[in-house]
Amino acid sequence: MENKFEKILVNPNWEKHGYIQVYTGNGKGKTTASLGLAMRALGRDWKVLIVMFTKGGDDYGELISFRKLSPKIKANLKIVQAGLDRIVYQKNKTEDDAKAVKEGWEIAKKAIQDDEYNLIILDEANIAIDLDLIKLDEMLEVLKNKPQDTEIVLTGRNAKPEIIEIAHLVSEINPIKHYWDTGVVARKGIEY
């Protein structure tokens, strides 16, 4: 009997190829997963850009941790906050939200186009697209034309089917049980 896996040809340069990853769903852990990936990449001397769409403010544990990294590791990391210090919904978005996201998106697009980073995390990009703060067609065009070796991660709920279709890896995080349902509010060190 013939082994069906013998016919699969593995790209000898698979390790150097950059893929598109999406972490979506209504469960907790999408940003956390992407930031774990960032730490892994930084440990391998990769250059990493994190653009945090719809997130402003300074009271995120991950930002505090990143500021405490060694100078050598910090030299390979750039973080851009492209949002105001509040949660943005369809009903409360403002021109200031649009401006902040646009500024971050311009930085991200230039970094992708200039092939500056090995890993680019577009945190809450799916939310920014869902809120029409980033145009879906524009995101698709950028992703389709990304440098071959650049890994790009999009996080956030409500990933559009078109984004899912062009992604190479999609993880949907679904809530089974959450302590928020019992009245527990966001905790420092766990949720932020």
N, C-alpha and C positions, 0 to 999 in steps of 0.2 A: 504494500500500500504506500502510495506516495505521500510525503509530508507536504501539506498545503503551504506551510511557511517557507519552504525552500525556494519557492518561486518569487517571494517578495524581495525586491532589491532595496537595500537600505542605502540612503544617500550617505556617502562617506563624509560629507561635510555637515551632517545633521547637527553636530554640536555647535557649529558656528552660525547656524541659521537662526534668525529671530522670528518668533511667532507672535500671533495676536491672541491674547488671553482675555476672557471675560469672566468676572465674578459678579453674579446677579442673584436676584431672588429677594424674598421678604425676610429672610433669616439674618441673624447677627453673625458678623465675621467676614464680610467682604473686604473691607478696608484692612482689617487685621491680617487676612491672608496675603493681601498684596504687600503690606509692609514687612511681613515675614520674608517674602520673596526678595524685597529690597535689601534686607539685612543679609540674606544669603548671597546675593549678588555683590554687595559691598565687601563681604568677606573674601570674595574672589577677585577683588580689585577692579570690579566693573564700575563704570561711570553711570550714575543713577540720577534721573530727574523724577521728582514727584510733584505733580500739579494737583492741588486739592481744590476742586471746583465746589462752589457753594459752601465753603468752609473758611471762616475767618476766625480771628481771636487767637489767643495764645495759650489757652488752658487745655491743651491736648497732651496727654502723657507721652505720645509718640514724638511730639515736637520737643518736649523736654528731654527725652532720651537721645534724640538725634543731636541736640546741642551738646550733649556730654560725650559724644563719640571722640575717639582719638583724632588728632589733627590729620593723620594720614588718611583715615577713613572719611572724615568730613570733607577732605579735598575732592573726593569723588562723588559727593552728594550735593544736589541743589533741590531745595523745596520752595515751591511757589504756592502761596495761598491766594486763590482766585475766588474769594467770596467774602461776605460780610459776617460779622459775629452773631449769626442767628440761623435758624432753620428756614429754608426757603420752600414755599409751596406755590402752587399755581395761583392761589388767591392772594398771596401777599408779596409776590415778586415785584420788584421795582426797577427803575432805570439804573439805580446804583448796583443792583444785583447783576443786571445785564452788562454793565460796564466792567465790573470786577471779573466776571467769567470771560468776557471778551479779551481782556488784558492777559489773563492766564492762557487762554486758547491761542492767542498770537505767539506767546512764548513757546508753548508746546509745539505748534506748527513749525516755527523756525528751528527749534531743536531737532525735530524729526527731519525736516528738509536738509538741514546742515549736517546730519548724521553725527551729532555731538555726543550722544549717550548710547550705552549698550542696552539699558533698560529705562523705559519711560512708563511711569504709572500715572494714568489719568483717573485719579480718584473721584468718584461721583460723576464721571463723564456721562454715564447713562441717565442720571438725574438731570444734568444740564441739557442733554438732548431732549429728554421727556418734557422739560419745562420750556423748550424752544429757545434756550439761551445759547445753544450751539446747534447749528443746522445739521440735520442728519446727513444730507447729501454731501456737505462739506467734510464731515467726519469720515464718511465712507471714502471719499476721494483721497484724503490724507492717508488713511489706513491702506488703501489699495496701492499707493505709491510710496510707501515707507521704504527706507533702505533695507535691503535683504537681511542684514545682520542685526537689526534693531528689534528687540523684544518690546512689545507694547501691551500694557494691561489696562483694561477699562473696568471700573467697578461701579456699583450702584444698582438700585432696583430698576425694574422696567426696561431692561435691555431690549432694544428694538430687534425684530426678527432679521432685518437686514444686517445688523451688527453681528448677531449670532451666526448668520450664514457665512460671513467672511472670516470669522474667528477660527482659529485652529484648536482652541481649548475653551470650553465653556463649562463653568461650574455654577449650578443653581443651588443656592443655600436657602433651604426652606425651614421655617420654624415648625418644630414638633411640639415643643413646650418651652415657655419663656417665663421667668420669674416676674417680668413686667406685668404679666396677666394677673398677678396676685397683689399688684400695687407697689412693687419694688421699683424705685426710680433709678436713673443712670448713676453709676458709681465711679468715682475717680479710680483710675488704675485698671478698670474693667471695661467700661463703655467709653471713657475719655481720659 
